[in-house]
């Protein structure tokens, strides 16, 4: 270790005139990009829309899937110039469900230029709904939180497997023939939020940004891997693989030289050669394995959105209950399957319970969660966060509840307000 450190130090001292400009270039480049992106984001005009649910919603979440398919038209194609000279970032929507003092409400936040797109897609599928501009409820939270009077807890959710594996979606819940036996996947969340006391609040935020076909390409490679088909690698991947193989061969050769006989080595080579003969295992897959392959192929056939899910629970200290955090986690657990995919907690975003300076770290983590929620931070400052969900998966976790959801404090409008006919004469 000491020799390695000395060698590294010697290289730095001898070649500092090359290393320093390169390091400064990358530092200044990132600072420049951060400045441009901040300027661009501050120029965006956002609209906060509340969706008031009609009394009768006979449609299944399939209607919301069509809505998301329409919203995919907002996909941005960011060029090199757009990114490095204008600071543009991919656009996104914020889908939000809140339990506020026991009342359940639905919101969508969008940039102003896509307001008509959002309203048109929702009204096309839910003509009885009512959409109105609202104030951002997150601004009403006390300025000093957590504090002696209020406490807060929150986290982000991630997928347990690769994006191409699907979660359990609404067709599973609506597979029963009889309408009275159907289960709305959003019912458990709605019931949990409606059971909160007047001084308790749970806010759920689902950020989505339309993506292209790269995630499908990764899914195709996963399918090829599952059926044992040889996966073609990119040039960069081949170089890394060759380097890794060379290193492995060197270690293996040294090991064989000192610890294995030539006969054992020849047997290992023949076994590996024999294993490579099977290029496609589709005929040897079990029914369960074939189902996984089928579900993955079905999942990647639909439009995708990069997604980030976070929620926070806050309340007055005297009524704060850590058990209420399970309301949201439990509601998302119903979409999990052992052989496919599911949601799990991102441990990196949970407020810590122990360790050095635990109180300060816990306070900072909670404050960061609240700040990320308020600002709807997504791709621009959290580039490594998020995962891909398709339109069907999104419609499962966020849709206008049907009439089978009977949460007592979920407000429903009796009738949609209609405007005057277009042919009405104006004096």
C-alpha positions as CSV (number, residue, x, y, z in Angstrom):
1,X,0.0,0.0,0.0
2,X,2.8,2.4,0.9
3,X,4.6,1.7,-2.4
4,X,1.4,2.3,-4.3
5,X,0.9,5.7,-2.5
6,X,4.5,6.7,-3.3
7,X,4.1,5.8,-6.9
8,X,0.8,7.8,-7.2
9,X,2.4,10.8,-5.5
10,X,5.4,10.6,-7.8
11,X,3.1,10.6,-10.9
12,X,1.2,13.6,-9.6
13,X,4.3,15.6,-8.9
14,X,5.9,14.8,-12.3
15,X,2.8,15.3,-14.4
16,X,0.8,17.9,-12.5
17,X,1.0,20.2,-15.5
18,X,-1.2,17.7,-17.4
19,X,-3.5,16.5,-14.5
20,X,-4.3,20.0,-13.2
21,X,-5.8,21.4,-16.4
22,X,-7.9,18.2,-17.0
23,X,-9.2,18.3,-13.4
24,X,-10.1,22.0,-13.7
25,X,-11.8,21.4,-16.9
26,X,-14.3,18.9,-15.4
27,X,-14.8,21.0,-12.3
28,X,-15.6,24.2,-14.3
29,X,-17.7,22.2,-16.8
30,X,-19.9,20.9,-14.0
31,X,-20.2,24.4,-12.4
32,X,-21.2,25.9,-15.8
33,X,-23.8,23.2,-16.3
34,X,-25.2,23.7,-12.8
35,X,-25.4,27.5,-13.4
36,X,-27.3,27.1,-16.7
37,X,-29.7,24.5,-15.4
38,X,-30.5,26.6,-12.4
39,X,-31.2,29.6,-14.7
40,X,-33.3,27.4,-17.0
41,X,-35.4,25.9,-14.1
42,X,-36.0,29.3,-12.6
43,X,-37.5,30.4,-16.0
44,X,-40.1,27.7,-16.0
45,X,-43.7,28.6,-15.1
46,X,-45.5,25.9,-13.3
47,X,-49.2,25.3,-12.8
48,X,-50.7,23.3,-9.9
49,X,-53.9,21.6,-10.8
50,X,-56.4,19.8,-8.5
51,X,-58.4,17.0,-9.9
52,X,-61.9,16.8,-8.3
53,X,-63.3,13.3,-8.6
54,X,-66.7,12.8,-10.2
55,X,-69.3,10.9,-8.2
56,X,-69.6,8.0,-10.7
57,X,-66.4,6.6,-12.3
58,X,-67.4,3.5,-14.2
59,X,-64.0,3.2,-15.9
60,X,-61.1,1.0,-14.8
61,X,-57.5,2.3,-14.5
62,X,-57.2,1.5,-18.2
63,X,-58.6,5.0,-18.9
64,X,-55.7,6.5,-16.9
65,X,-53.3,4.4,-18.9
66,X,-54.6,6.1,-22.1
67,X,-54.1,9.4,-20.3
68,X,-50.4,8.7,-19.6
69,X,-50.0,7.5,-23.2
70,X,-51.2,11.0,-24.3
71,X,-48.8,12.7,-21.8
72,X,-45.9,10.8,-23.4
73,X,-46.1,13.3,-26.2
74,X,-44.4,15.8,-23.9
75,X,-41.1,14.0,-24.3
76,X,-38.2,16.3,-24.8
77,X,-35.3,15.6,-27.1
78,X,-32.4,17.5,-25.5
79,X,-29.5,18.2,-28.0
80,X,-25.9,19.0,-27.1
81,X,-26.6,22.7,-27.6
82,X,-29.7,22.6,-25.5
83,X,-27.9,21.0,-22.6
84,X,-24.5,22.8,-22.6
85,X,-25.6,26.2,-23.8
86,X,-29.2,26.6,-22.6
87,X,-29.1,24.3,-19.5
88,X,-32.3,22.5,-20.6
89,X,-33.3,19.3,-18.7
90,X,-36.0,16.7,-19.6
91,X,-39.5,18.0,-18.6
92,X,-41.5,16.2,-16.0
93,X,-44.9,16.0,-14.3
94,X,-45.6,15.6,-10.6
95,X,-48.6,13.3,-9.7
96,X,-49.6,13.8,-6.1
97,X,-52.0,12.2,-3.6
98,X,-52.3,13.7,-0.2
99,X,-54.1,12.9,3.0
100,X,-54.5,16.3,4.8
101,X,-56.4,16.3,8.0
102,X,-58.2,13.1,6.9
103,X,-59.2,14.5,3.5
104,X,-57.9,12.8,0.3
105,X,-57.0,15.0,-2.7
106,X,-55.4,14.5,-6.1
107,X,-53.1,16.9,-7.9
108,X,-50.9,17.2,-11.0
109,X,-48.2,19.8,-11.3
110,X,-47.0,20.7,-14.9
111,X,-45.3,23.4,-16.7
112,X,-47.7,26.0,-18.1
113,X,-47.2,25.1,-21.7
114,X,-48.5,21.5,-21.1
115,X,-51.6,22.5,-19.1
116,X,-53.9,22.1,-22.1
117,X,-52.3,18.7,-22.9
118,X,-52.9,17.5,-19.3
119,X,-56.5,18.8,-19.1
120,X,-57.4,17.4,-22.6
121,X,-56.1,13.9,-21.8
122,X,-57.9,13.8,-18.4
123,X,-61.2,15.1,-19.7
124,X,-61.1,12.7,-22.7
125,X,-61.1,9.8,-20.3
126,X,-63.0,11.3,-17.4
127,X,-65.5,13.8,-18.8
128,X,-67.2,14.1,-15.4
129,X,-64.0,15.2,-13.6
130,X,-63.3,18.8,-12.7
131,X,-59.8,20.4,-12.9
132,X,-59.0,23.7,-11.3
133,X,-55.9,25.7,-10.5
134,X,-54.9,25.4,-6.9
135,X,-52.3,26.8,-4.5
136,X,-49.3,24.6,-3.7
137,X,-50.3,22.9,-0.4
138,X,-46.6,22.1,0.5
139,X,-46.0,25.8,1.1
140,X,-48.3,25.8,4.0
141,X,-46.1,23.5,6.1
142,X,-44.5,25.2,9.2
143,X,-41.2,26.9,8.4
144,X,-39.4,25.2,11.3
145,X,-39.9,21.4,10.9
146,X,-38.9,19.1,12.4
147,X,-39.1,21.0,15.7
148,X,-40.4,20.6,19.2
149,X,-44.0,21.1,18.0
150,X,-43.8,19.1,14.7
151,X,-42.1,15.9,13.6
152,X,-41.5,14.5,10.1
153,X,-40.5,11.3,8.4
154,X,-40.2,10.3,4.8
155,X,-38.4,8.2,2.2
156,X,-38.2,7.3,-1.5
157,X,-39.3,4.0,-3.0
158,X,-37.3,2.1,-5.6
159,X,-37.8,-1.1,-7.6
160,X,-36.4,-4.4,-6.2
161,X,-35.2,-5.6,-9.6
162,X,-34.3,-4.3,-13.0
163,X,-36.8,-1.9,-14.7
164,X,-37.9,-4.4,-17.3
165,X,-39.4,-6.7,-14.7
166,X,-43.1,-5.5,-14.2
167,X,-44.9,-4.9,-10.9
168,X,-48.3,-6.3,-10.4
169,X,-50.7,-4.1,-12.4
170,X,-54.4,-3.3,-12.4
171,X,-55.6,-6.2,-14.7
172,X,-54.7,-8.5,-11.8
173,X,-57.0,-6.6,-9.5
174,X,-59.8,-6.3,-12.0
175,X,-59.7,-9.9,-13.3
176,X,-62.9,-11.0,-11.5
177,X,-66.0,-11.1,-13.8
178,X,-68.4,-9.6,-11.2
179,X,-68.1,-5.9,-10.7
180,X,-68.9,-6.1,-7.0
181,X,-65.9,-8.4,-6.5
182,X,-63.3,-6.1,-8.1
183,X,-60.5,-4.5,-6.1
184,X,-59.3,-1.0,-6.9
185,X,-55.5,-1.0,-6.2
186,X,-55.6,2.6,-4.9
187,X,-58.3,1.7,-2.3
188,X,-55.9,0.8,0.5
189,X,-54.0,4.1,0.1
190,X,-57.2,6.1,0.0
191,X,-58.6,4.4,3.1
192,X,-55.3,4.9,5.0
193,X,-55.1,8.6,4.1
194,X,-58.7,9.2,5.1
195,X,-58.1,7.8,8.5
196,X,-55.6,10.4,9.6
197,X,-56.5,12.8,12.4
198,X,-56.9,16.6,11.7
199,X,-53.2,17.2,12.8
200,X,-51.7,14.5,10.6
201,X,-50.6,14.7,7.0
202,X,-49.3,12.2,4.4
203,X,-48.1,13.5,1.0
204,X,-47.3,11.1,-1.8
205,X,-45.4,12.4,-4.9
206,X,-44.8,10.5,-8.1
207,X,-42.5,12.4,-10.6
208,X,-42.6,11.1,-14.2
209,X,-40.7,12.1,-17.3
210,X,-41.3,10.5,-20.7
211,X,-38.3,8.5,-22.1
212,X,-37.4,6.9,-25.4
213,X,-36.6,3.3,-26.4
214,X,-33.3,2.8,-24.6
215,X,-35.0,1.1,-21.7
216,X,-36.7,-1.2,-24.1
217,X,-33.3,-2.1,-25.6
218,X,-32.1,-3.1,-22.1
219,X,-35.3,-5.1,-21.6
220,X,-34.6,-7.0,-24.9
221,X,-31.1,-7.9,-23.6
222,X,-32.6,-9.1,-20.4
223,X,-35.0,-11.4,-22.3
224,X,-32.1,-12.7,-24.3
225,X,-30.2,-13.4,-21.1
226,X,-33.2,-15.2,-19.5
227,X,-33.6,-17.5,-22.5
228,X,-29.8,-18.1,-22.7
229,X,-29.3,-16.3,-26.0
230,X,-25.9,-14.8,-26.6
231,X,-26.2,-11.0,-25.9
232,X,-24.3,-8.7,-28.3
233,X,-22.2,-6.1,-26.4
234,X,-21.2,-2.6,-27.3
235,X,-17.7,-1.7,-28.4
236,X,-17.0,-0.2,-25.0
237,X,-18.4,-3.2,-23.2
238,X,-16.3,-5.6,-25.3
239,X,-13.1,-3.7,-24.4
240,X,-13.9,-3.9,-20.7
241,X,-14.9,-7.6,-21.0
242,X,-11.6,-8.4,-22.9
243,X,-9.6,-6.6,-20.2
244,X,-11.5,-8.4,-17.4
245,X,-11.1,-11.8,-19.3
246,X,-7.3,-11.1,-19.7
247,X,-7.0,-10.4,-16.0
248,X,-9.0,-13.5,-15.0
249,X,-7.0,-15.6,-17.4
250,X,-3.7,-14.3,-15.8
251,X,-4.9,-15.2,-12.3
252,X,-6.3,-18.5,-13.5
253,X,-3.0,-19.3,-15.2
254,X,-0.9,-18.5,-12.2
255,X,-3.3,-20.6,-10.0
256,X,-3.1,-23.6,-12.4
257,X,0.7,-23.2,-12.6
258,X,1.1,-23.5,-8.8
259,X,-1.9,-25.4,-7.6
260,X,-3.5,-27.4,-10.4
261,X,-2.3,-30.2,-12.7
262,X,-2.4,-29.8,-16.4
263,X,-5.0,-32.7,-16.5
264,X,-7.4,-30.7,-14.2
265,X,-6.9,-27.6,-16.3
266,X,-7.8,-29.5,-19.5
267,X,-11.0,-30.9,-17.8
268,X,-12.1,-27.4,-16.8
269,X,-11.6,-26.2,-20.4
270,X,-13.6,-29.0,-21.8
271,X,-16.4,-28.4,-19.3
272,X,-16.6,-24.7,-20.2
273,X,-16.5,-25.6,-23.9
274,X,-19.4,-28.0,-23.4
275,X,-21.4,-25.4,-21.5
276,X,-21.1,-22.9,-24.3
277,X,-22.8,-25.2,-26.8
278,X,-26.2,-24.3,-25.4
279,X,-27.1,-20.9,-26.9
280,X,-30.8,-20.8,-26.3
281,X,-32.6,-22.3,-23.2
282,X,-36.2,-21.4,-24.2
283,X,-37.1,-25.1,-24.6
284,X,-35.7,-26.0,-21.2
285,X,-37.4,-23.2,-19.2
286,X,-40.0,-24.1,-16.6
287,X,-43.6,-22.8,-16.9
288,X,-42.7,-20.2,-14.2
289,X,-39.6,-19.0,-16.1
290,X,-41.5,-18.8,-19.4
291,X,-44.1,-16.6,-17.6
292,X,-41.4,-14.3,-16.4
293,X,-40.0,-13.9,-20.0
294,X,-43.6,-13.3,-21.3
295,X,-44.3,-10.6,-18.7
296,X,-41.0,-8.8,-19.3
297,X,-41.7,-8.8,-23.1
298,X,-45.2,-7.4,-22.4
299,X,-43.9,-4.8,-20.0
300,X,-41.3,-3.3,-22.4
301,X,-43.8,-3.2,-25.3
302,X,-45.4,-0.1,-23.8
303,X,-44.3,3.5,-23.5
304,X,-42.1,4.3,-20.5
305,X,-41.6,7.1,-18.0
306,X,-38.6,7.7,-15.7
307,X,-40.2,7.7,-12.3
308,X,-39.3,8.8,-8.8
309,X,-41.7,8.1,-5.9
310,X,-41.3,9.8,-2.5
311,X,-43.6,10.5,0.4
312,X,-43.5,12.3,3.7
313,X,-45.5,12.0,6.9
314,X,-45.7,14.9,9.3
315,X,-47.8,15.8,12.3
316,X,-47.8,17.6,15.6
317,X,-45.5,16.0,18.0
318,X,-48.2,15.0,20.4
319,X,-50.1,12.9,17.7
320,X,-47.1,11.8,15.6
321,X,-47.2,8.1,15.1
322,X,-44.3,6.2,13.4
323,X,-46.8,3.4,12.6
324,X,-48.5,5.7,10.0
325,X,-45.5,5.5,7.7
326,X,-46.6,1.9,7.1
327,X,-49.8,3.1,5.5
328,X,-48.0,4.2,2.3
329,X,-45.4,1.4,2.3
330,X,-48.1,-1.2,2.7
331,X,-50.2,0.3,0.0
332,X,-47.3,0.0,-2.5
333,X,-46.3,-3.5,-1.3
334,X,-49.5,-4.9,-2.8
335,X,-47.9,-4.4,-6.2
336,X,-45.0,-6.7,-5.4
337,X,-44.5,-10.2,-6.7
338,X,-41.7,-12.6,-5.8
339,X,-40.9,-13.7,-9.3
340,X,-41.2,-10.3,-11.0
341,X,-40.8,-6.9,-9.4
342,X,-42.0,-4.7,-6.6
343,X,-41.4,-1.6,-4.5
344,X,-38.9,-1.4,-1.6
345,X,-37.6,1.5,0.5
346,X,-34.5,3.3,-0.6
347,X,-32.4,2.9,2.6
348,X,-30.2,5.9,1.6
349,X,-33.1,8.3,2.0
350,X,-34.4,7.1,5.4
351,X,-33.5,9.3,8.5
352,X,-30.8,7.4,10.5
353,X,-31.5,5.9,13.9
354,X,-27.9,5.5,15.2
355,X,-24.3,6.4,14.5
356,X,-22.1,9.5,15.1
357,X,-23.9,12.8,15.3
358,X,-27.2,11.0,14.8
359,X,-29.4,13.9,15.9
360,X,-27.8,16.3,13.4
361,X,-27.8,13.8,10.6
362,X,-31.4,12.9,11.2
363,X,-32.4,16.5,11.2
364,X,-30.5,17.2,8.0
365,X,-32.0,14.2,6.3
366,X,-35.5,15.2,7.2
367,X,-34.9,18.7,6.0
368,X,-33.5,17.5,2.7
369,X,-36.5,15.2,2.2
370,X,-38.9,18.1,2.7
371,X,-36.9,20.4,0.4
372,X,-36.8,17.8,-2.4
373,X,-40.5,17.3,-2.0
374,X,-41.4,21.0,-2.1
375,X,-39.2,21.7,-5.1
376,X,-40.1,18.5,-6.9
377,X,-36.5,17.7,-7.4
378,X,-36.0,15.1,-10.1
379,X,-33.6,14.6,-13.0
380,X,-31.8,18.0,-12.8
381,X,-30.2,17.5,-9.4
382,X,-30.8,13.8,-8.8
383,X,-29.6,12.2,-12.0
384,X,-28.9,8.8,-10.5
385,X,-32.3,8.4,-8.9
386,X,-35.5,6.9,-10.4
387,X,-36.5,3.9,-12.5
388,X,-38.7,3.2,-15.5
389,X,-42.4,2.4,-15.2
390,X,-44.6,2.0,-18.3
391,X,-48.1,3.5,-18.8
392,X,-49.9,0.5,-17.3
393,X,-47.8,0.5,-14.2
394,X,-48.3,4.2,-13.7
395,X,-52.0,3.9,-14.1
396,X,-52.0,1.2,-11.4
397,X,-50.4,3.4,-8.8
398,X,-52.1,6.7,-9.8
399,X,-55.6,6.9,-11.2
400,X,-59.0,8.5,-10.5
401,X,-60.7,6.0,-8.1
402,X,-63.7,4.2,-9.2
403,X,-67.0,4.1,-7.3
404,X,-65.9,0.9,-5.5
405,X,-63.5,3.1,-3.4
406,X,-65.6,4.4,-0.6
407,X,-63.2,6.4,1.5
408,X,-65.6,8.6,3.5
409,X,-63.5,11.8,3.3
410,X,-62.7,11.6,-0.4
411,X,-64.6,14.5,-1.9
412,X,-66.5,13.8,-5.1
413,X,-68.4,16.3,-7.2
414,X,-72.1,15.8,-7.8
415,X,-72.0,17.2,-11.3
416,X,-69.4,18.8,-13.5
417,X,-69.8,22.5,-14.1
418,X,-70.5,23.2,-17.8
419,X,-69.5,26.3,-19.7
420,X,-71.8,28.3,-22.1
421,X,-72.3,26.9,-25.6
422,X,-69.9,28.1,-28.2
423,X,-72.8,29.4,-30.4
424,X,-74.1,31.7,-27.7
425,X,-74.1,35.3,-29.1
426,X,-72.0,37.9,-27.2
427,X,-73.1,41.5,-27.1
